[in-house]
Amino acid sequence: MRIIDRHIFLRFLGNFALLFCLLFVFAISIDIIIQWDKFVDASSRMAQAKDPKSSGASTFEVLALILSFHGPRVFQFYQYMMPLVAMGAMGFTASAMHRNREFTALLASGLSLRRNVAPIIAGMLLLCVLQVANQEFVIPRLAERLLVDHSDLQNGVARTWGIPLATDSSGRLIHAARYDPATKSLFGVYVVERTPDGSVARRIEASKASWDEERGVWVLTGGRGGVPQRPGGDPSGERTPVFVDTPVETLESDLDPRTLQLRHHALYAQMLSLREIAELAEGSAVEPGALRRFAVGRFSALAVATCMLVISIPFFALREPANLLAQSVRCAAVGLPLLLSSMVLLAVPLERIPPTVGVILPVACLLPLAAWRFASMKS
């Protein structure tokens, strides 16, 4: 039996790898065709930066830039497309076995259909394990590169952006004219520290603030802190300053570079590991409920994908002759709405429902349906 199980298991994984590669190549081919001019222009500027006499980039340099840009995205593509590709691989595997009468031969040997499709479910569980490893160890290391868009091809890092007004857990209001994710630096910094009643306790200005990873503080360049002058006039009649300035070297705030990235890029949380999410949740600069949704929803998405695979298997694992095209249409009509609606529930928070409960709800709905579908297979 191990030979049969290994055959079905490897056949499912082979179909998954083939379908995944085809979809990824198709997706990046469309992007390359649409954005070809940007790749060529960025390659030419990079070539001229190295050699001012260069007339432009060679084909090899353009291809190298395309590979550098799209290479890391294969892991992100796996993160988002694994459930759909797995369902497609299951359909190809089971329909081929039905068409070639392999299920009939296995039934004649005394094996039930539920036993025959067990290697496919085992293959799905392996893909889920790879998904966890991908999200925990690979994607976080590539997060900075995955945030780069086509306008930042030459620099290879995400563009800078301004911070109009952000609040940390201590109630400080932090403004910066520009944030550079490459150097983790703020420029044109203005900070307002407030008292519990909302009045100004101190204001801080600095031309630049650089993040110190070891100490976990912002190191200020040209930092000056102004404390409001107490009321009361000068006996000499001269006008007193509103603020008394003192030098400020550092700023302690949980509004660190990861939090700034998270607030600016909606998808950045999907690129963090569970350890990084837990570290962010310890401070209240980011809403803890939203972070819990990302952490729990990561595993709920895998459970939803596995349940959808089990729900879809009976459409193809049949003991009687059937029209596979009609079965495919039925599977798409049932599976795609369920899968897409589940993913929407995982992504969109529900009002008056705790964050953790909201992401578990699709699993609670699909799990009984998957168990019923698997138990009711005619084997």
C-alpha positions as CSV (number, residue, x, y, z in Angstrom):
1,M,0.0,0.0,0.0
2,R,2.9,2.3,0.5
3,I,3.6,2.3,-3.2
4,I,0.1,3.4,-4.1
5,D,0.1,6.0,-1.4
6,R,3.4,7.3,-2.5
7,H,2.2,7.4,-6.2
8,I,-0.9,9.4,-5.4
9,F,1.0,11.7,-3.0
10,L,3.8,12.5,-5.4
11,R,1.3,12.9,-8.2
12,F,-0.7,15.5,-6.3
13,L,2.5,17.4,-5.4
14,G,3.7,17.2,-9.0
15,N,0.5,18.7,-10.3
16,F,0.7,21.4,-7.6
17,A,4.3,22.3,-8.6
18,L,3.4,22.3,-12.3
19,L,0.3,24.4,-11.9
20,F,2.0,26.8,-9.5
21,C,4.9,27.4,-11.9
22,L,2.6,28.0,-14.8
23,L,0.4,30.5,-12.9
24,F,3.5,32.3,-11.5
25,V,5.1,32.6,-14.9
26,F,1.9,33.8,-16.4
27,A,1.4,36.4,-13.7
28,I,4.9,37.9,-13.9
29,S,4.8,37.7,-17.7
30,I,1.9,40.1,-17.7
31,D,3.6,42.4,-15.3
32,I,6.8,42.4,-17.3
33,I,4.9,43.2,-20.5
34,I,3.1,46.1,-18.9
35,Q,6.0,47.5,-17.0
36,W,8.8,46.7,-19.5
37,D,9.6,50.4,-20.0
38,K,10.2,50.9,-16.3
39,F,12.5,47.9,-16.1
40,V,14.5,49.2,-19.0
41,D,14.7,52.8,-17.7
42,A,15.7,51.6,-14.2
43,S,18.4,49.3,-15.7
44,S,19.7,52.1,-17.9
45,R,20.0,54.5,-14.9
46,M,21.7,51.9,-12.8
47,A,24.2,51.2,-15.7
48,Q,24.9,54.9,-16.1
49,A,25.4,55.3,-12.4
50,K,28.1,52.6,-12.5
51,D,29.6,53.9,-15.8
52,P,28.7,57.5,-16.9
53,K,29.8,56.7,-20.5
54,S,27.4,53.8,-20.8
55,S,24.7,54.3,-23.4
56,G,22.2,52.0,-21.7
57,A,21.6,48.7,-20.1
58,S,22.1,45.4,-21.8
59,T,19.5,42.7,-22.1
60,F,21.3,40.7,-19.4
61,E,21.1,43.6,-17.0
62,V,17.4,44.1,-17.7
63,L,16.8,40.4,-17.0
64,A,18.9,40.5,-13.9
65,L,16.7,43.4,-12.6
66,I,13.5,41.5,-13.4
67,L,14.8,38.5,-11.6
68,S,15.8,40.6,-8.6
69,F,12.4,42.2,-8.5
70,H,10.2,39.2,-9.1
71,G,12.4,36.5,-7.5
72,P,11.3,37.1,-3.9
73,R,7.7,37.3,-5.0
74,V,7.5,33.6,-5.7
75,F,7.2,33.1,-1.9
76,Q,4.6,35.8,-1.6
77,F,2.7,34.2,-4.5
78,Y,2.8,30.9,-2.7
79,Q,1.5,32.6,0.4
80,Y,-1.6,33.9,-1.3
81,M,-2.3,31.3,-4.0
82,M,-1.5,28.0,-2.2
83,P,-5.2,27.2,-1.4
84,L,-6.5,27.8,-5.0
85,V,-3.5,26.0,-6.6
86,A,-4.0,23.0,-4.2
87,M,-7.6,22.7,-5.2
88,G,-6.6,22.8,-8.8
89,A,-4.0,20.1,-8.3
90,M,-6.5,18.0,-6.4
91,G,-8.9,18.3,-9.3
92,F,-6.3,17.3,-11.9
93,T,-5.1,14.4,-9.8
94,A,-8.5,12.9,-8.9
95,S,-10.0,13.5,-12.4
96,A,-7.1,11.8,-14.1
97,M,-7.4,8.8,-11.7
98,H,-11.2,8.6,-12.4
99,R,-10.7,8.9,-16.2
100,N,-8.0,6.2,-16.2
101,R,-10.2,3.9,-14.0
102,E,-7.6,3.9,-11.3
103,F,-10.3,4.4,-8.6
104,T,-12.1,1.3,-10.0
105,A,-9.0,-0.8,-9.7
106,L,-8.3,0.4,-6.2
107,L,-12.0,-0.2,-5.2
108,A,-11.7,-3.7,-6.6
109,S,-8.6,-4.3,-4.4
110,G,-10.7,-3.6,-1.3
111,L,-9.8,0.0,-0.7
112,S,-12.5,2.6,-0.1
113,L,-12.5,6.0,-1.9
114,R,-11.8,7.7,1.5
115,R,-8.7,5.6,1.8
116,N,-7.7,6.3,-1.8
117,V,-7.9,10.1,-1.4
118,A,-6.0,10.1,2.0
119,P,-2.6,10.8,0.3
120,I,-4.1,13.9,-1.3
121,I,-5.1,15.2,2.1
122,A,-1.7,14.3,3.4
123,G,-0.1,16.3,0.6
124,M,-2.3,19.3,1.5
125,L,-1.1,19.0,5.1
126,L,2.5,19.1,3.8
127,L,1.7,22.2,1.8
128,C,0.3,23.8,4.9
129,V,3.5,23.0,6.8
130,L,5.5,24.6,4.0
131,Q,3.1,27.6,4.2
132,V,3.9,28.0,7.9
133,A,7.6,27.8,7.3
134,N,7.3,30.3,4.5
135,Q,5.4,32.8,6.6
136,E,7.6,32.4,9.7
137,F,11.1,32.2,8.2
138,V,11.1,33.4,4.6
139,I,8.6,36.2,4.1
140,P,9.8,38.3,7.1
141,R,13.3,38.3,5.8
142,L,12.1,39.5,2.4
143,A,9.5,42.0,3.7
144,E,11.5,45.1,2.8
145,R,12.1,43.9,-0.8
146,L,8.5,42.8,-1.2
147,L,7.4,46.4,-0.4
148,V,9.3,47.8,-3.4
149,D,7.2,48.7,-6.3
150,H,8.0,49.5,-9.9
151,S,8.8,53.2,-9.2
152,D,11.6,52.1,-6.8
153,L,13.4,49.7,-9.0
154,Q,16.6,51.6,-9.2
155,N,17.0,52.0,-5.4
156,G,15.7,48.5,-4.6
157,V,14.0,49.8,-1.4
158,A,10.5,51.2,-0.8
159,R,10.1,54.9,-1.4
160,T,10.0,57.4,1.4
161,W,6.8,58.8,2.8
162,G,5.7,61.5,5.2
163,I,4.2,60.9,8.6
164,P,1.5,63.6,9.0
165,L,0.6,62.9,12.6
166,A,1.0,59.6,14.5
167,T,0.3,58.7,18.1
168,D,2.3,56.3,20.2
169,S,1.2,54.4,23.3
170,S,2.4,57.3,25.6
171,G,0.1,59.7,23.8
172,R,2.9,61.6,22.0
173,L,2.0,63.2,18.7
174,I,4.8,62.6,16.2
175,H,5.1,64.3,12.9
176,A,7.9,63.9,10.3
177,A,8.3,65.4,6.9
178,R,9.8,62.2,5.5
179,Y,10.6,58.6,6.6
180,D,13.3,56.6,4.8
181,P,12.8,52.9,5.3
182,A,16.2,52.1,3.9
183,T,18.1,53.9,6.6
184,K,15.2,53.8,9.2
185,S,15.5,57.6,9.6
186,L,12.9,60.4,10.1
187,F,13.5,63.8,8.7
188,G,12.0,67.1,9.9
189,V,10.8,65.6,13.2
190,Y,8.3,67.4,15.4
191,V,7.0,65.7,18.6
192,V,4.4,66.9,21.1
193,E,4.3,65.3,24.5
194,R,1.0,65.8,26.3
195,T,-0.3,65.7,29.9
196,P,-3.3,63.5,30.8
197,D,-5.7,66.5,30.3
198,G,-4.4,67.0,26.7
199,S,-2.3,70.1,27.3
200,V,1.3,70.4,25.9
201,A,3.9,69.2,28.4
202,R,6.9,69.4,26.0
203,R,7.6,69.8,22.3
204,I,10.7,68.3,20.6
205,E,12.1,69.4,17.2
206,A,15.0,67.7,15.3
207,S,16.3,67.7,11.8
208,K,16.8,64.0,11.8
209,A,16.0,60.9,14.0
210,S,17.7,57.6,13.4
211,W,16.5,54.3,14.9
212,D,18.9,52.6,17.3
213,E,18.0,48.9,17.2
214,E,20.1,47.9,20.2
215,R,18.7,50.5,22.6
216,G,15.3,50.7,20.9
217,V,15.3,54.5,20.8
218,W,15.3,57.3,18.2
219,V,18.7,59.1,18.2
220,L,18.0,62.8,17.4
221,T,20.3,65.0,15.3
222,G,19.9,68.7,16.4
223,G,17.2,67.8,18.9
224,R,15.7,70.6,21.0
225,G,13.1,70.1,23.6
226,G,10.8,73.0,24.6
227,V,9.1,73.1,28.0
228,P,6.2,75.6,28.4
229,Q,7.2,78.6,30.5
230,R,5.2,78.9,33.7
231,P,2.7,81.8,33.8
232,G,3.9,85.0,35.4
233,G,5.5,88.0,33.9
234,D,9.1,89.1,34.1
235,P,9.6,91.9,36.8
236,S,11.7,93.8,34.4
237,G,8.8,94.0,32.0
238,E,10.6,92.1,29.2
239,R,8.7,89.5,27.2
240,T,9.3,86.0,28.4
241,P,9.7,83.1,26.0
242,V,6.8,80.7,25.5
243,F,9.1,77.7,25.6
244,V,12.4,77.1,27.3
245,D,14.6,75.0,25.0
246,T,17.0,72.3,26.2
247,P,19.0,69.8,24.1
248,V,17.4,66.3,23.6
249,E,19.5,63.4,22.3
250,T,17.1,60.5,22.2
251,L,13.4,59.9,22.0
252,E,11.9,56.7,23.5
253,S,8.8,55.6,21.7
254,D,7.2,52.3,20.6
255,L,6.5,53.9,17.3
256,D,9.4,52.0,15.8
257,P,10.2,51.4,12.1
258,R,8.1,48.2,12.0
259,T,5.1,50.0,13.4
260,L,5.5,52.8,10.9
261,Q,5.7,50.2,8.1
262,L,2.6,48.5,9.5
263,R,0.6,51.7,9.6
264,H,1.6,52.8,6.1
265,H,1.4,49.4,4.3
266,A,-1.8,47.5,4.9
267,L,-0.2,44.2,3.8
268,Y,2.9,44.5,5.9
269,A,1.4,42.6,8.9
270,Q,1.0,39.6,6.6
271,M,4.8,39.6,6.1
272,L,5.7,39.5,9.8
273,S,6.4,36.3,11.8
274,L,4.4,35.4,14.9
275,R,7.3,36.5,17.1
276,E,7.4,39.9,15.5
277,I,3.6,40.2,15.8
278,A,3.8,39.3,19.5
279,E,6.5,41.9,20.0
280,L,4.4,44.6,18.4
281,A,1.3,43.5,20.5
282,E,3.3,44.1,23.7
283,G,3.2,47.8,23.0
284,S,-0.1,49.5,22.2
285,A,1.2,51.6,19.3
286,V,-0.7,49.1,17.1
287,E,-4.1,47.9,18.0
288,P,-3.6,44.5,19.7
289,G,-7.0,43.2,18.4
290,A,-5.8,43.7,14.8
291,L,-2.6,41.9,15.5
292,R,-4.4,39.0,17.1
293,R,-6.5,38.8,13.9
294,F,-3.4,38.5,11.8
295,A,-1.8,35.8,14.1
296,V,-4.9,33.6,14.5
297,G,-6.1,34.3,10.9
298,R,-2.9,32.9,9.6
299,F,-3.7,29.4,10.9
300,S,-7.5,29.8,10.2
301,A,-6.6,30.4,6.5
302,L,-4.8,27.0,6.4
303,A,-7.7,25.3,8.1
304,V,-10.1,26.8,5.6
305,A,-7.9,25.7,2.7
306,T,-7.8,22.1,4.0
307,C,-11.5,22.0,4.6
308,M,-12.2,23.3,1.1
309,L,-10.0,20.6,-0.3
310,V,-11.9,18.0,1.5
311,I,-15.2,19.5,0.5
312,S,-14.1,19.5,-3.2
313,I,-12.7,16.0,-3.4
314,P,-16.1,14.1,-3.7
315,F,-16.8,16.0,-6.9
316,F,-13.9,14.0,-8.6
317,A,-13.4,10.9,-6.5
318,L,-16.3,8.9,-7.9
319,R,-16.9,5.1,-8.1
320,E,-19.3,5.5,-11.1
321,P,-18.8,7.0,-14.6
322,A,-19.5,10.7,-14.7
323,N,-19.1,13.8,-16.8
324,L,-15.9,15.4,-15.4
325,L,-16.6,18.7,-17.1
326,A,-19.9,18.9,-15.3
327,Q,-18.3,17.9,-12.1
328,S,-15.7,20.6,-12.5
329,V,-18.4,23.2,-13.0
330,R,-20.2,22.0,-9.9
331,C,-17.0,22.1,-7.9
332,A,-16.3,25.6,-9.0
333,A,-19.8,26.7,-8.3
334,V,-19.7,25.4,-4.8
335,G,-16.0,25.7,-3.9
336,L,-15.0,29.2,-5.2
337,P,-17.8,31.1,-3.4
338,L,-17.2,29.3,-0.2
339,L,-13.4,29.9,-0.4
340,L,-13.7,33.5,-1.4
341,S,-16.3,34.3,1.2
342,S,-14.2,32.6,3.9
343,M,-11.1,34.6,2.9
344,V,-13.2,37.9,3.0
345,L,-14.3,37.0,6.6
346,L,-10.7,36.3,7.5
347,A,-9.6,39.7,6.1
348,V,-12.5,42.0,7.2
349,P,-13.2,42.5,10.9
350,L,-16.8,42.1,12.0
351,E,-18.5,44.6,14.2
352,R,-19.4,43.5,17.7
353,I,-17.5,40.3,17.3
354,P,-14.2,39.7,19.0
355,P,-11.2,39.6,16.6
356,T,-10.2,36.1,17.4
357,V,-13.8,34.8,17.1
358,G,-14.2,36.5,13.8
359,V,-11.3,34.7,12.1
360,I,-12.3,31.3,13.6
361,L,-15.9,31.6,12.4
362,P,-15.2,30.4,8.8
363,V,-13.4,27.3,10.2
364,A,-16.3,26.6,12.5
365,C,-18.7,26.7,9.6
366,L,-16.7,24.7,7.1
367,L,-15.4,22.0,9.4
368,P,-18.8,20.2,9.8
369,L,-19.5,20.6,6.1
370,A,-16.1,19.0,5.3
371,A,-16.7,16.1,7.7
372,W,-20.1,15.5,6.2
373,R,-18.8,15.6,2.6
374,F,-15.9,13.2,3.5
375,A,-18.2,10.8,5.4
376,S,-20.9,10.7,2.7
377,M,-18.5,9.7,-0.1
378,K,-19.9,6.6,-2.0
379,S,-17.0,4.2,-1.4
